[in-house]
Amino acid sequence: MSLTTTVNLDSLLCVNLTPPPSLYKKTLNPNTSSPAEPSKRLTLHKSNMASKEPDHEHREDDDAPAADDEDTGAQVAPIVRLEEVAVTTGEEEEDAILDLKSKLYRFDKDGNQWKERGAGTVKLLKHKKTGKVRLVMRQSKTLKICANHYVLATMTVQEHAGNDKSCLWHASDFADDELKDELFCIRFASVDNCKSFMETVREVAESQKSTEENKEASAAAGLLEKLSVEEKEAKDKVEEKDVKAKEETETKEDTKKVDDSEKKDGEPEST
């Protein structure tokens, strides 16, 4: 005799995920002495399983690395076109023979105190054609001119008393577009920079002395040459006047002789 068992497929698709009561962890509620209630039964249905599969695929797509941006070749024209502007600093025809960071002060005669002029870079610039050297210093951020004057042969630099990183000098400065006699004090970060500055300025001043002497000698030679040329021209003019006067005298004498001879030829003979 055979037994026939009928199984409901819908009931098989339901899975009971509730663990047995023995596996629950007994936790006491602080308000009660009985264990906490077990969690609700979790049931996975066939329809729920089917609905989860697309979500899983979507998450895999999100984890995939993003593709590189494709170059479409599109060009965006700027809204405003800015033309290039040539900026001139006035130092194009000069070579820097010294370039050091420092802080500059000037002495205020009215207030009888030192005032800071600016912190930046001090330069000694030599002109390529004339050979003149000037001292220029600009502020580091605003590039405003703090000092601008020539290093002349009469310029002397002295070490500041009590501070071997600073030195003093007098100069006719043109930083404010007006020639002013200023007393400057400059301070460097190290003693070596201060010594280098002082030595370079003194060398430039000595070279300017020799240059001025050569110019004076050349000017004197030119003046003598000019005087000699002028004397020669004056002598030539005197000689030329003498020649002209002599020629005029001879011409007059010749004319007189001709007139006398004509008179003699024109007189009637005496009877």
Secondary structure, 3 states (H helix, E strand, C coil): CCCCCCCCHHHHHCEECCCCHHHCCCCECCCCCCECCCCCCCEECHHHHHHHHHHHHHHHHHHCCCCCCCCCCCCCCCCCCCCCCCCCCCCCCEEEEEEEEEEEEEEECCCCEEEEEEEEEEEEEEECCCCCEEEEEEECCCCCEEEEEECCCCCCEEECCCCCCEEEEEEEECCCCCCEEEEEEEEECCHHHHHHHHHHHHHHHHHHHHHHHHHHHHHHHHHHHHHHHHHHHHHHHHHHHHHHHHHHHHHHHHHHHHHHHHHHHHCCCCC
